[in-house]
């Protein structure tokens, strides 16, 4: 693959099957480092839901969808949106941008396609008059380091507890 052959463009409804294929590859990779929390339902059930959800998001002017193509084959995609943050009523910064998904076909990783997709998505999000953009990514996900190299900084952390681990450990008596 030559870097010059990759074309970035806005995503459209006819791109949704390729969108799902990349989304599914990425989702399968998440199960390797997240375990039970990210266990997936069968692919056919997920496909109908993901494509119909993305089809609806295409109609929303606050949602953005871009694809990267190499010789007319979609090899990457990025989605994001502008919206109110949780509890916007109490925060001075009410609206922020969100990077929802960036998925690159494994054969094209480290080609620069992900960086270019992120760049075009960030440009679009910032053009909406916001000052901050966030992305949720597990620290075990290799994308965590990608986002850090692109200028994102860790701010807070989401912790989870599995039901079977919530029993108190007995203190040892001396």
C-alpha positions in Angstrom: 0.0 0.0 0.0 1.3 3.4 -0.9 0.4 6.3 1.4 -0.5 8.5 -1.6 -3.1 6.0 -2.7 -5.2 6.5 0.4 -8.2 8.9 -0.1 -10.2 10.3 2.8 -13.8 11.3 2.3 -17.1 11.7 4.1 -18.9 8.4 4.7 -22.3 7.6 3.2 -25.0 5.1 3.6 -23.5 2.9 0.9 -20.4 2.5 3.1 -22.2 1.0 6.0 -21.4 -2.7 5.2 -17.7 -1.8 5.1 -18.2 0.3 8.2 -19.6 -2.7 10.0 -16.8 -5.0 8.8 -14.2 -2.7 10.3 -16.2 -2.1 13.4 -16.5 -5.9 13.9 -12.8 -6.5 13.5 -12.1 -3.8 16.1 -14.8 -5.2 18.5 -13.3 -8.7 18.3 -9.9 -7.3 19.3 -11.5 -5.6 22.3 -12.6 -9.0 23.7 -8.9 -10.0 24.0 -8.0 -7.4 26.5 -11.4 -6.6 28.2 -12.7 -10.1 28.8 -16.2 -10.7 30.0 -17.3 -7.1 29.9 -16.9 -6.9 26.2 -18.3 -10.4 25.3 -20.0 -10.0 21.9 -23.4 -11.3 20.8 -23.5 -13.1 17.5 -22.3 -11.1 14.5 -25.6 -11.2 12.6 -27.5 -9.7 15.5 -24.9 -7.0 16.0 -24.7 -6.1 12.3 -28.4 -5.2 12.0 -28.2 -3.0 15.1 -24.9 -1.3 14.3 -25.8 -0.5 10.7 -29.3 0.8 11.6 -27.8 2.9 14.4 -25.2 4.4 12.1 -27.8 5.0 9.3 -29.8 7.1 11.8 -26.6 9.0 12.9 -25.9 9.9 9.3 -29.1 12.1 9.5 -27.8 14.0 12.5 -25.8 17.2 11.8 -23.9 16.8 15.0 -22.5 13.3 13.9 -19.5 12.9 11.6 -18.4 9.9 9.6 -15.3 9.6 7.5 -13.7 6.7 5.6 -10.2 6.0 4.2 -10.0 4.2 0.9 -7.2 2.5 -0.9 -8.0 1.8 -4.5 -11.7 2.2 -3.8 -11.5 -0.3 -0.9 -12.5 1.1 2.5 -9.6 0.4 4.8 -10.5 2.7 7.7 -13.3 4.7 9.3 -13.8 7.4 11.9 -16.9 8.6 13.6 -17.5 11.3 16.2 -20.0 13.8 17.4 -20.6 17.0 19.3 -22.9 16.9 22.2 -23.5 17.9 25.8 -21.3 16.4 28.4 -22.8 14.6 31.4 -24.3 17.1 33.8 -23.8 20.0 31.4 -26.2 22.0 33.6 -23.5 22.4 36.2 -20.3 22.7 34.1 -19.1 25.9 32.5 -18.0 23.8 29.4 -21.3 22.3 28.3 -20.6 21.0 24.8 -17.6 18.9 23.8 -16.6 16.7 20.9 -16.3 13.0 21.1 -14.3 10.6 19.0 -16.6 7.6 18.9 -14.7 5.1 16.7 -11.5 4.9 14.7 -11.0 1.5 13.0 -8.3 0.6 10.6 -8.0 -2.7 8.8 -5.1 -4.6 10.4 -3.2 -4.7 7.1 -3.2 -0.8 7.0 -2.2 -0.1 10.6 0.9 2.0 11.0 0.3 3.4 7.5 -0.7 6.8 8.7 -4.4 6.2 7.7 -5.6 6.4 11.3 -3.7 9.6 12.0 -5.2 11.2 8.9 -8.7 10.1 9.8 -8.3 11.4 13.3 -7.0 14.7 11.9 -10.0 15.2 9.6 -12.4 14.3 12.3 -10.8 16.6 14.9 -10.8 19.5 12.3 -14.6 18.9 11.8 -15.3 18.7 15.5 -13.4 21.8 16.3 -15.1 23.7 13.5 -18.3 23.3 15.5 -17.1 25.9 18.1 -16.1 23.5 20.8 -12.9 23.7 22.9 -12.4 20.1 24.0 -12.6 16.6 22.5 -12.7 13.4 24.4 -12.3 9.7 23.6 -13.0 6.7 25.7 -10.4 4.0 25.4 -9.3 1.2 27.7 -5.8 1.5 28.9 -5.0 -2.0 27.7 -6.1 -1.1 24.1 -3.2 -0.3 21.9 -5.2 2.7 20.6 -4.6 4.3 24.0 -1.0 5.0 23.0 -2.1 6.1 19.5 -4.3 8.8 21.1 -1.6 9.9 23.4 0.8 10.4 20.5 -1.9 12.5 18.9 -2.1 14.9 21.8 -4.8 13.4 24.0 -3.9 13.2 27.7 -5.4 10.8 30.3 -8.0 12.6 32.3 -9.7 10.4 34.9 -10.4 6.7 34.7 -13.4 4.5 34.6 -13.2 1.7 37.1 -15.4 -1.4 37.0 -16.2 -4.1 39.6 -17.4 -7.6 38.8 -20.1 -9.0 41.1 -18.1 -12.0 42.2 -15.2 -9.7 43.3 -17.2 -7.5 45.7 -16.9 -9.6 48.8 -14.8 -8.1 51.6 -11.5 -9.8 52.1 -11.0 -11.0 55.7 -8.1 -9.3 57.5 -5.6 -11.6 58.9 -5.5 -11.7 62.7 -2.0 -11.4 64.1 
